[in-house]
Amino acid sequence: MTADATATARRPAEARSGQQDPAAGKRPRRGRFGVHIFLGGVSLAFLAPLLLAVYASLRPYEETAEHGYFSFPRKLSFDYYRQAFSDSEMSKYFVNSLIIAVPGVLIVLFLASFAAFVLARLRIRGGFFLLILFTAGNLLPQQVIVTPLYVMFNRIELPYWMSESMTMYDSYWAVISVNVGFQLGFCIFVLANFMRALPTEILEAAVVDGAGVWTQYWRITLPLCRPALAALGTLQFTWMYNDFLWALVFISDGDKLPVTSALNNLRGQFFTDYNLLAAGSVLVALPTIIVFLLLQRHFIAGLTLGSTKG
Amino acid sequence: MPLVTHARRTRRRGPRRFTRRDLAVIGVLLGFTILLDLFIIWGPTVASVTLSFSSWDGLSDLSWVGGDNYDTLAGGDYPPFWPAVRNNLLWIAFLGLVATPFGLLLAVVIDRGVRFSRFYQSTIYLPVVLSLAVVGFIAQLIFSRDQGALNAILGNENNPTDWLGDRDLNIWMVLLAAGWRHTGYVMILYLAGLKAVAPELKEAAAIDGANERQTFLRVVFPTMRPVNVVVLVITVIEALRAFDIVYAINKGRNGLELLSVLVTDNIIGEASRIGFGSAIAVVLLTVSLGFIVTYLVQEMRGEEHR
């Protein structure tokens, strides 16, 4: 948000310096053409693998096996997508992904925003230490915690209505709680920074009016955090949806896998139809790409909020 | 003025400023969050370190073996360990020396303001939203031996190169795929960083007679210090976390060993060697802690200026 403001403030300054510098008129124009070739080339190279995946997914295996991926298409069809949905039951795995990611994002945003509110606004004792604890936790490699969690989840018993396996292992509870726990640090860090930048007057006025902590948080601070929450929500949804490891380790029942981890099932034991795999990859990538294209601004804001302090 | 005295009063009296209900709300919600963090992150971290001194299959009795697990790792009795260390180091080096500088270069070029910059930015950034597992699958389309696009471009169908099967080659192909995703991430961070640099600084440098390169290297780049630290940490942490992409390609075998894969193999593999897997995890932890501390020091220094 501040970045936007400085960017617009800078425009006039740029224009001025452009006029003052006599050499500036010549250089950019000559360089500009090269810049477009460079950036266009890079963009094309970055886009090519995705386009190839889409192209491959539309063509039958026999054809690409015989003529290669760069041959002229004789037959284009959505057969592989149909196959992915009917034979491989991709829709089931998509639902599983939503069962994990939607509650995960809501819970992590709720818990993190309250913790951030307390740490940034109430100045409790030990708040600084807590902030370090949360932030550092988010940076650990997942494999550092995966083994004890695996053992622990195998020992935690849950009633049948919560988990068919009767343990926390092989249930969504495990995957959701690990996703939430692991992302807490990042969200608290970003939200605390964001909340510190909010004007304090409104909150002080509320305190004078006798508002309790919950009202200060829910009614006053949270509505002001809407941009940060939108940014984080977008980002967190993508990350939890993209997660591969947690479901792989904590879920053993193949029917419960989220779609990202289930992609491996499209690979046969002895023979892999790469075109089917391409269709699967495109399907798995599609939701995140759509989210990105629709909410690009939020997405980028979420990442940069964490690095440049809002 | 009343505000100041109010603030001072509340500070001195401490907890009194909260009603009982306030304390209950804070206690329950913040308490739950802290417990969850300890339960999911810090408890298991401590447990990993402890278990690394044991020999345990998760079922029978646990026995303490001191530093035996580490001796096995260092002594070369576990063949995949050193190749995995080498691959992780290669990963750090490649992301740090190739992908990250490339992302910075793209950010600088785009930040100078060209037409269609929005388009360039979005396309280069697009791979970041993909799951690393998907990146791994797409890599197979390009690099597979018999039908892969790369062999088709090179036109060597008669004597095809097995880009992902050849254990001297495959790690480089995987690094290319990982770099594809990392570059856009770094670019976005630097684009935000560059926007935050005060234009007055650049103007002052230009007036002092610095050319564009000097301005960037001596003025702009050093002022982006906070972003540089974030990028450094992200680069190293991403390299240490790398897992999905090799697992999607061949489950991290045959030249694609990584520390993260070895940890996972040791727990969900048939031989459930929990103590041994933990020792590998501790190696990962030790390396990453150095960078985590660097990052926190940087962050908290900023905090003091607030």
Chai-1 contact restraints between the chains, C-beta under 6 A:
chainA,res_idxA,chainB,res_idxB,connection_type,confidence,min_distance_angstrom,max_distance_angstrom,comment,restraint_id
A,A3,B,A192,contact,1.0,0.0,6.0,A-B,restraint_1
A,A3,B,K195,contact,1.0,0.0,6.0,A-B,restraint_2
A,A3,B,A196,contact,1.0,0.0,6.0,A-B,restraint_3
A,A7,B,K195,contact,1.0,0.0,6.0,A-B,restraint_4
A,R10,B,P199,contact,1.0,0.0,6.0,A-B,restraint_5
A,A13,B,P199,contact,1.0,0.0,6.0,A-B,restraint_6
A,V35,B,V114,contact,1.0,0.0,6.0,A-B,restraint_7
A,L39,B,Y120,contact,1.0,0.0,6.0,A-B,restraint_8
A,S43,B,Y120,contact,1.0,0.0,6.0,A-B,restraint_9
A,S43,B,T123,contact,1.0,0.0,6.0,A-B,restraint_10
A,F46,B,T123,contact,1.0,0.0,6.0,A-B,restraint_11
A,F46,B,I124,contact,1.0,0.0,6.0,A-B,restraint_12
A,L47,B,T123,contact,1.0,0.0,6.0,A-B,restraint_13
A,P49,B,I138,contact,1.0,0.0,6.0,A-B,restraint_14
A,L52,B,L141,contact,1.0,0.0,6.0,A-B,restraint_15
A,L52,B,A149,contact,1.0,0.0,6.0,A-B,restraint_16
A,A53,B,I138,contact,1.0,0.0,6.0,A-B,restraint_17
A,A53,B,L141,contact,1.0,0.0,6.0,A-B,restraint_18
A,A56,B,L141,contact,1.0,0.0,6.0,A-B,restraint_19
A,T64,B,Q147,contact,1.0,0.0,6.0,A-B,restraint_20
A,G68,B,A152,contact,1.0,0.0,6.0,A-B,restraint_21
A,Y69,B,A149,contact,1.0,0.0,6.0,A-B,restraint_22
A,Y69,B,A152,contact,1.0,0.0,6.0,A-B,restraint_23
A,F70,B,A152,contact,1.0,0.0,6.0,A-B,restraint_24
A,L111,B,T33,contact,1.0,0.0,6.0,A-B,restraint_25
A,F114,B,L29,contact,1.0,0.0,6.0,A-B,restraint_26
A,A115,B,L30,contact,1.0,0.0,6.0,A-B,restraint_27
A,A115,B,T33,contact,1.0,0.0,6.0,A-B,restraint_28
A,V118,B,I26,contact,1.0,0.0,6.0,A-B,restraint_29
A,V118,B,L30,contact,1.0,0.0,6.0,A-B,restraint_30
A,I132,B,L296,contact,1.0,0.0,6.0,A-B,restraint_31
A,A136,B,I292,contact,1.0,0.0,6.0,A-B,restraint_32
A,G137,B,D37,contact,1.0,0.0,6.0,A-B,restraint_33
A,G137,B,I41,contact,1.0,0.0,6.0,A-B,restraint_34
A,L139,B,I237,contact,1.0,0.0,6.0,A-B,restraint_35
A,L139,B,I292,contact,1.0,0.0,6.0,A-B,restraint_36
A,P141,B,L240,contact,1.0,0.0,6.0,A-B,restraint_37
A,P141,B,R241,contact,1.0,0.0,6.0,A-B,restraint_38
A,P141,B,L284,contact,1.0,0.0,6.0,A-B,restraint_39
A,P141,B,S288,contact,1.0,0.0,6.0,A-B,restraint_40
A,Q143,B,S260,contact,1.0,0.0,6.0,A-B,restraint_41
A,Q143,B,V263,contact,1.0,0.0,6.0,A-B,restraint_42
A,Q143,B,A281,contact,1.0,0.0,6.0,A-B,restraint_43
A,Q143,B,L284,contact,1.0,0.0,6.0,A-B,restraint_44
A,V144,B,T45,contact,1.0,0.0,6.0,A-B,restraint_45
A,V144,B,S48,contact,1.0,0.0,6.0,A-B,restraint_46
A,V144,B,A281,contact,1.0,0.0,6.0,A-B,restraint_47
A,V144,B,L284,contact,1.0,0.0,6.0,A-B,restraint_48
A,V144,B,L285,contact,1.0,0.0,6.0,A-B,restraint_49
A,I145,B,P44,contact,1.0,0.0,6.0,A-B,restraint_50
A,I145,B,T45,contact,1.0,0.0,6.0,A-B,restraint_51
A,T147,B,S48,contact,1.0,0.0,6.0,A-B,restraint_52
A,T147,B,I267,contact,1.0,0.0,6.0,A-B,restraint_53
A,T147,B,I274,contact,1.0,0.0,6.0,A-B,restraint_54
A,T147,B,G277,contact,1.0,0.0,6.0,A-B,restraint_55
A,T147,B,S278,contact,1.0,0.0,6.0,A-B,restraint_56
A,P148,B,P44,contact,1.0,0.0,6.0,A-B,restraint_57
A,P148,B,A47,contact,1.0,0.0,6.0,A-B,restraint_58
A,P148,B,S48,contact,1.0,0.0,6.0,A-B,restraint_59
A,L149,B,P44,contact,1.0,0.0,6.0,A-B,restraint_60
A,Y150,B,I267,contact,1.0,0.0,6.0,A-B,restraint_61
A,V151,B,G58,contact,1.0,0.0,6.0,A-B,restraint_62
A,V178,B,I40,contact,1.0,0.0,6.0,A-B,restraint_63
A,G181,B,L36,contact,1.0,0.0,6.0,A-B,restraint_64
A,G181,B,I40,contact,1.0,0.0,6.0,A-B,restraint_65
A,G181,B,I41,contact,1.0,0.0,6.0,A-B,restraint_66
A,L184,B,D37,contact,1.0,0.0,6.0,A-B,restraint_67
A,G212,B,R21,contact,1.0,0.0,6.0,A-B,restraint_68
A,G212,B,D22,contact,1.0,0.0,6.0,A-B,restraint_69
A,V213,B,D22,contact,1.0,0.0,6.0,A-B,restraint_70
A,V213,B,V25,contact,1.0,0.0,6.0,A-B,restraint_71
A,W214,B,V25,contact,1.0,0.0,6.0,A-B,restraint_72
A,T238,B,V129,contact,1.0,0.0,6.0,A-B,restraint_73
A,N242,B,S131,contact,1.0,0.0,6.0,A-B,restraint_74
A,F244,B,A133,contact,1.0,0.0,6.0,A-B,restraint_75
A,F244,B,D244,contact,1.0,0.0,6.0,A-B,restraint_76
A,L245,B,F243,contact,1.0,0.0,6.0,A-B,restraint_77
A,V249,B,I268,contact,1.0,0.0,6.0,A-B,restraint_78
A,T260,B,S131,contact,1.0,0.0,6.0,A-B,restraint_79
A,T260,B,A133,contact,1.0,0.0,6.0,A-B,restraint_80
A,Y274,B,L141,contact,1.0,0.0,6.0,A-B,restraint_81
A,L277,B,F137,contact,1.0,0.0,6.0,A-B,restraint_82
A,A278,B,L141,contact,1.0,0.0,6.0,A-B,restraint_83
A,S281,B,V134,contact,1.0,0.0,6.0,A-B,restraint_84
A,S281,B,F137,contact,1.0,0.0,6.0,A-B,restraint_85
A,S281,B,I138,contact,1.0,0.0,6.0,A-B,restraint_86
A,V284,B,V134,contact,1.0,0.0,6.0,A-B,restraint_87
A,A285,B,L130,contact,1.0,0.0,6.0,A-B,restraint_88
A,A285,B,V134,contact,1.0,0.0,6.0,A-B,restraint_89
A,T288,B,V129,contact,1.0,0.0,6.0,A-B,restraint_90
A,F292,B,V129,contact,1.0,0.0,6.0,A-B,restraint_91
A,I300,B,I188,contact,1.0,0.0,6.0,A-B,restraint_92
A,L303,B,I188,contact,1.0,0.0,6.0,A-B,restraint_93
A,T304,B,A192,contact,1.0,0.0,6.0,A-B,restraint_94
A,S307,B,L189,contact,1.0,0.0,6.0,A-B,restraint_95
A,S307,B,V227,contact,1.0,0.0,6.0,A-B,restraint_96
A,S307,B,V230,contact,1.0,0.0,6.0,A-B,restraint_97
A,T308,B,A192,contact,1.0,0.0,6.0,A-B,restraint_98
A,T308,B,A196,contact,1.0,0.0,6.0,A-B,restraint_99
